[in-house]
């Protein structure tokens, strides 16, 4: 099932209107920044450097859990609650690989290893973070909220997936919302508006800037989305450690890494997917090398064996884990 065409047209129209707005005057920007604390309150707000887009090129807002879902969103989107371990997750109501698996099995397999990695990378009472880049419908976010004490920062650019996460957290309650910052944006190497291509029957195959098929007959819908650098939205001076990162950007990973800046030095572990088909479509042929240059060792084989071979020899998708010894 494809995304509703009315949603595509309306969202495209709104983003086009944003691009036509005149730039803010200096005094308007100063007032907007000064007013942030009165409009947004969250236990994790001290680490937030940027609460919303700049207006002329980027018009997004960090999710406010006091009023997370607009009437317009409820009219355009829908999702179905299904059991996820001991809680519930709102999954897509149409045919979708991740949603259908969760309906049948009450979990998503990529998430199961995360609590173990989290516990191995630190102590129970530290103040470090879990960051999820490409949260999809929020299965791994929920896994970490339920199974660990992590404070979670999640990034997801597709508005339909963001809606699902907001519905799930709205039902969970304030104690969980206080542990989650949800940014409705993609991450990259610069601030921009790009296009996300969403594959039919697999919203997990949503790619920024390119459309690469899972299978020959797959079709795509597209939407404009907002992109920011990681180090432009999170304040590195207020963050001690980032205990674990899960990165699944469907080939956009090199751009994400290039936008981490000094925050990469605060990361202990990064779990990521290396899928040449998607990476090469984005011109990202040296992802493992880029991560190694940041001071990480890369592991394979259930994330336990250090990878020594040339990354160019990887021809099929594989789950990898990068660990930075200096931040332990």
Long-range contacts (C-beta under 8 A, 24 or more apart in sequence): 1-94, 1-95, 1-200, 1-201, 2-200, 2-219, 2-221, 3-160, 3-198, 3-221, 3-223, 4-76, 6-76, 7-76, 7-77, 7-159, 7-160, 7-223, 8-221, 8-222, 8-223, 10-76, 11-159, 11-223, 11-224, 12-223, 12-224, 15-59, 15-193, 15-224, 18-55, 18-56, 18-57, 18-58, 18-59, 19-56, 19-57, 19-193, 21-55, 21-56, 22-56, 23-55, 23-56, 24-54, 24-55, 24-56, 39-64, 40-64, 41-66, 42-178, 42-181, 43-178, 43-179, 44-151, 44-153, 44-178, 44-179, 44-181, 46-235, 46-238, 47-129, 47-153, 47-181, 47-234, 47-235, 47-238, 47-239, 48-181, 48-233, 48-234, 48-235, 49-231, 49-232, 49-233, 49-234, 49-235, 50-228, 50-232, 50-233, 53-185, 53-191, 53-226, 53-228, 54-191, 57-191, 57-192, 57-193, 58-185, 58-191, 58-192, 58-193, 58-226, 58-227, 58-228, 59-226, 60-183, 60-184, 60-185, 60-226, 61-184, 62-181, 62-182, 62-183, 62-184, 63-162, 63-166, 63-181, 63-182, 63-183, 63-184, 65-169, 65-170, 65-174, 65-177, 65-178, 65-180, 68-166, 68-169, 68-170, 69-163, 69-166, 69-167, 69-170, 73-159, 73-163, 73-166, 77-159, 77-160, 77-163, 79-137, 79-163, 79-164, 79-167, 81-167, 81-168, 81-171, 82-106, 84-139, 84-142, 85-143, 85-146, 86-146, 87-142, 87-146, 87-172, 88-168, 88-171, 89-137, 89-138, 89-139, 89-142, 89-164, 89-168, 90-137, 90-164, 90-165, 90-167, 90-168, 90-171, 91-137, 91-164, 92-137, 92-160, 92-164, 92-203, 95-201, 96-201, 96-202, 96-203, 96-204, 97-201, 97-202, 97-204, 98-136, 98-137, 98-139, 98-202, 98-203, 98-204, 99-137, 99-203, 102-139, 107-139, 107-143, 108-139, 108-140, 108-143, 110-139, 110-140, 110-248, 110-319, 111-139, 111-140, 111-143, 111-144, 112-143, 113-271, 113-303, 114-140, 114-143, 114-144, 114-147, 114-244, 114-246, 114-271, 115-143, 115-144, 115-147, 115-148, 117-244, 117-269, 117-271, 117-303, 117-321, 118-144, 118-148, 118-150, 118-243, 118-244, 119-148, 121-243, 121-244, 121-268, 121-269, 121-328, 122-241, 122-243, 122-268, 124-149, 126-240, 126-241, 126-243, 127-151, 127-240, 127-241, 128-240, 128-241, 128-242, 128-243, 128-268, 129-153, 129-239, 129-241, 129-242, 129-243, 130-242, 130-243, 130-244, 130-245, 130-246, 131-155, 131-230, 131-242, 131-244, 131-245, 131-246, 132-245, 132-246, 133-187, 133-230, 133-245, 133-246, 133-247, 133-248, 133-249, 133-256, 134-246, 134-247, 134-248, 134-249, 134-250, 135-161, 135-165, 135-182, 136-161, 136-203, 136-204, 136-206, 136-248, 137-161, 137-164, 137-165, 137-168, 137-203, 138-164, 138-165, 138-168, 138-169, 140-246, 141-165, 141-180, 142-168, 145-172, 145-176, 145-179, 145-180, 150-179, 150-243, 150-244, 151-179, 151-180, 152-179, 152-180, 152-181, 153-180, 153-181, 153-183, 153-234, 154-180, 154-181, 154-182, 154-183, 155-183, 155-185, 155-186, 155-187, 156-182, 156-183, 156-184, 157-184, 157-185, 157-186, 157-196, 157-206, 157-208, 157-225, 157-226, 157-227, 158-196, 158-198, 158-203, 158-206, 158-223, 158-225, 159-184, 159-223, 160-198, 160-203, 161-203, 161-206, 183-228, 183-233, 184-226, 185-225, 185-226, 185-227, 185-228, 185-233, 186-225, 186-226, 186-227, 186-228, 186-249, 186-252, 187-227, 187-228, 187-229, 187-230, 187-249, 187-255, 187-256, 187-259, 188-227, 188-228, 188-229, 188-252, 188-255, 188-256, 188-258, 188-259, 189-229, 189-255, 189-256, 189-258, 189-259, 190-227, 190-229, 190-259, 191-227, 191-228, 191-229, 191-232, 192-226, 192-227, 193-224, 193-225, 193-226, 193-227, 194-224, 194-225, 194-227, 195-222, 195-223, 195-224, 195-225, 196-222, 196-223, 196-224, 196-225, 197-221, 197-222, 198-222, 198-223, 204-248, 204-250, 205-250, 206-250, 207-250, 207-251, 207-252, 207-278, 207-281, 208-249, 208-250, 208-252, 208-255, 209-252, 209-282, 210-251, 210-278, 210-281, 210-282, 212-250, 212-251, 212-277, 212-278, 212-281, 228-259, 229-259, 229-260, 229-261, 230-256, 230-259, 230-260, 230-261, 230-263, 231-259, 231-260, 231-261, 231-262, 231-263, 232-259, 234-263, 236-261, 236-262, 236-263, 236-266, 239-263, 239-266, 240-266, 241-266, 241-268, 241-327, 242-266, 242-267, 242-268, 243-268, 243-269, 244-268, 244-269, 244-270, 244-271, 245-269, 245-270, 245-271, 245-272, 246-270, 246-271, 246-272, 247-271, 247-272, 247-273, 248-272, 248-273, 250-275, 250-278, 251-275, 251-277, 251-278, 251-279, 251-280, 251-281, 251-282, 251-284, 252-282, 252-284, 253-279, 253-284, 253-287, 254-279, 254-282, 254-283, 254-284, 254-286, 254-287, 254-290, 255-282, 255-284, 257-287, 257-290, 257-291, 257-294, 258-290, 260-294, 264-294, 265-294, 265-295, 265-324, 265-326, 265-327, 266-327, 267-324, 267-327, 268-323, 268-324, 268-327, 268-328, 269-321, 269-322, 269-323, 269-324, 270-296, 270-321, 270-322, 271-303, 271-319, 271-320, 271-321, 272-319, 272-320, 272-321, 272-322, 273-317, 273-318, 273-319, 273-320, 274-311, 274-314, 274-317, 274-318, 274-319, 274-320, 275-317, 275-318, 276-314, 276-315, 276-316, 276-317, 277-317, 285-312, 286-311, 287-311, 288-314, 288-320, 291-322, 292-322, 294-324, 295-324, 295-325, 295-326, 296-322, 296-323, 296-324, 297-322, 297-323, 297-324, 297-325, 298-322, 299-323
